[in-house]
Amino acid sequence: MVTVSSNETKKIQVHFVPYGTENKPKGEVIYRDPNHPAHTWSGKGRKPLWLQSYLDQGRDLSEFLVPKRRRRKKTDE
């Protein structure tokens, strides 16, 4: 936090927040908005408003699933 004062007697407090720390998705992305790819949800906690509005319009939750990536299995040679 930095306190800035000018010629006047007012003091302004400025808080610096590192870029991307507040809106960073937590956990693996399971659902994604096809119209706005930055809108994601891990499936934990409350449904985000963007997803709830689609569901209220009668769309199905499975429409927003992100396909799982294929993972390589380690083999002992």
C-alpha positions, 0 to 999 in steps of 0.5 A, spaced: 500 500 500 502 506 498 499 513 501 500 519 496 499 526 498 498 532 494 499 539 495 492 539 498 491 536 505 487 529 502 491 523 502 489 517 497 491 510 498 493 506 492 493 498 493 497 494 488 495 488 486 499 483 481 496 482 475 492 476 474 491 474 481 484 476 483 481 472 477 485 467 476 481 460 475 482 455 481 482 448 479 482 445 472 477 448 467 471 443 466 466 448 463 467 454 458 463 459 455 463 458 447 462 465 446 467 468 451 472 463 452 475 467 458 469 465 462 470 458 465 468 454 471 471 448 475 465 445 477 466 447 484 462 452 488 456 456 485 455 456 478 457 463 475 452 468 472 454 466 465 453 459 466 446 460 470 443 464 464 444 459 459 441 454 463 435 458 465 434 459 457 433 451 457 440 449 455 444 443 458 450 443 462 453 438 458 454 443 452 459 447 456 464 441 458 471 442 456 473 435 453 479 432 457 486 431 454 488 425 453 494 423 457 500 419 456 501 413 460 508 412 463 510 405 461 516 401 463 521 399 458 
